[in-house]
Amino acid sequence: MSTIPRCPDCETEMEKGFVPDNTFLGALQTVWHPGDPESADRSVFGMKLKNRTQTVHVDESGTRKITTYRCPTCGLLRSYAE
């Protein structure tokens, strides 16, 4: 996004940032992925793991980084896939 958006509620210029996705590898930038999630099997050393949370297959060629803007006045967040 080439221009900084203004808050639709209070007309203040928004601040650019991102919402980190925390994993065991550290913090990553959240991405947008087209379509519906497709389940992926999880295994360690050939043994299937029971999923407590859904693991999905990600084709990184279709992903877009998500930039989130925050209004410093009212706190509204707006996210855009860039």
C-alpha positions as CSV (number, residue, x, y, z in Angstrom):
1,M,0.0,0.0,0.0
2,S,1.6,3.2,-1.2
3,T,-0.3,5.7,0.9
4,I,-0.9,5.7,4.7
5,P,-4.6,5.2,5.3
6,R,-6.7,7.4,7.6
7,C,-8.9,6.0,10.3
8,P,-12.5,5.8,9.1
9,D,-13.7,6.5,12.6
10,C,-11.7,9.5,13.7
11,E,-9.9,10.6,10.5
12,T,-6.4,10.3,12.1
13,E,-3.5,9.1,10.0
14,M,-2.8,5.4,10.9
15,E,0.6,3.9,12.0
16,K,2.1,1.1,9.9
17,G,3.0,-2.1,11.6
18,F,2.3,-5.9,11.7
19,V,0.9,-8.5,14.0
20,P,3.6,-11.2,14.8
21,D,2.7,-14.9,14.5
22,N,4.5,-16.5,17.4
23,T,5.8,-20.0,16.8
24,F,8.5,-22.2,18.4
25,L,10.9,-20.7,15.8
26,G,10.2,-17.2,17.1
27,A,8.0,-14.4,15.7
28,L,7.0,-14.4,12.0
29,Q,5.1,-11.9,9.9
30,T,1.6,-13.1,9.3
31,V,0.7,-13.9,5.7
32,W,-2.6,-14.2,3.7
33,H,-3.2,-17.5,1.8
34,P,-5.8,-17.9,-0.9
35,G,-8.6,-20.6,-0.7
36,D,-9.7,-22.9,2.1
37,P,-7.3,-24.4,4.5
38,E,-6.1,-27.9,3.5
39,S,-5.2,-30.2,6.4
40,A,-1.6,-31.5,6.6
41,D,-0.5,-34.6,8.5
42,R,2.1,-34.0,11.2
43,S,4.7,-36.6,12.0
44,V,8.0,-36.9,13.9
45,F,10.4,-39.6,12.9
46,G,7.7,-41.3,10.9
47,M,5.1,-41.4,13.7
48,K,1.9,-39.5,13.2
49,L,1.0,-37.0,15.9
50,K,-2.4,-36.3,17.2
51,N,-3.3,-32.7,16.3
52,R,-4.4,-30.5,19.2
53,T,-4.6,-27.7,16.7
54,Q,-5.1,-27.9,13.0
55,T,-1.9,-27.9,10.9
56,V,-2.5,-26.8,7.3
57,H,-0.6,-27.1,4.1
58,V,0.8,-23.8,2.8
59,D,1.8,-23.1,-0.8
60,E,4.1,-20.1,-0.2
61,S,3.9,-19.0,-3.9
62,G,0.3,-17.7,-3.3
63,T,0.9,-16.0,0.0
64,R,1.0,-12.2,0.7
65,K,2.5,-10.5,3.7
66,I,-0.1,-8.8,5.9
67,T,0.5,-5.2,7.0
68,T,-1.6,-3.8,9.8
69,Y,-2.3,-0.2,10.4
70,R,-3.3,1.1,13.8
71,C,-5.1,4.3,14.7
72,P,-3.1,6.1,17.5
73,T,-6.2,7.9,18.7
74,C,-8.9,5.1,18.9
75,G,-6.8,1.9,18.5
76,L,-8.7,0.6,15.4
77,L,-6.7,-2.0,13.4
78,R,-7.0,-2.5,9.6
79,S,-5.0,-5.2,7.9
80,Y,-4.1,-5.4,4.2
81,A,-2.5,-8.2,2.2
82,E,0.3,-6.7,0.2
